[in-house]
Amino acid sequence: MPGQEQAQPLRGGCGAGLWVRPLGVAASIGVTLYFAGAVISHLRVKDFDLAPAAVLTLVAAAALVLRVAA
C-alpha cells in the first residue's frame, strides 16, 4: 500500500509506549490533541456530524488520564 512505509515507525512508537511510560503519555497527548483538532475543524466548517471525532477525543482523553494515573 502506498504510504504504509511511513506508518511503520509510528506503529513501533505506539507499541513502545506500552512499556516506556513517558512515550505512552506523549503519544496519548498527541492523539488527544489530534482528535480535538478534528472536532474543531468540523465545527469551523459548520459540519455538525462530529460524533465520531468527539467520541474518539473522549476515548483518547480517557486513555491519557488512565495512563497518567497508573
N, C-alpha and C positions, 0 to 999 in steps of 0.2 A: 504494500500500500504506500502511496506517496506520503511523505511527511512522517512516516512511522519511525524513521531513523532518529528524528528529533525527539520523539516521545520516549525512547528507551532510557535516557538518563533520568527523565522525570519519574518514570516508574521506579527506578533504583533509589532515587531520593525519597520518594514517598514510602517505599518499603523500609528504608533505613531509619525513617522517622519513628518506626515502631520500637526500635531499640535505642536510638540516640534521642534522649528527651528534648534537648534544645532544637534539634532538627524537626522533631514532630510538632513542637509548639510553633516554630516558624512556618511550617507547612500549613498548620491549622489557621494561623493568622492570614496567610496568603490566600487560602481558599475562601475564608470568610470574607475578606475584602473583595475578592473576585466576584463572588455572588452578590454581595451588597452593591457593587458597581453594576451588576446586571439588573438588579431591581431599580436602581437609579436611572439607568439607561431606558428601561421600559417606561418609567414614569415621565422622563423627559420627552419622549416621542408620543406621549399620551396613549400608550398601548397598555391597557389595564388587564391584559391576560398575563399577569406576572406571578401566578400561583406557583408554577414550578421553580422559578428563581427564588421566590420568597421562602418556599419550603426548604430548598437546598441551602439558603442562607442560614435558616434556623438550625438545620442539621449540622452545618459546619460550625456554627457558634456553639452548639451543644457539645460537639466533639472537642472544641477548643477549651471550653470550661472543664470538661471531664479530664482532659489531658493535663491542664494546669493543676487541677485539684488532686490528681493522683500522686 
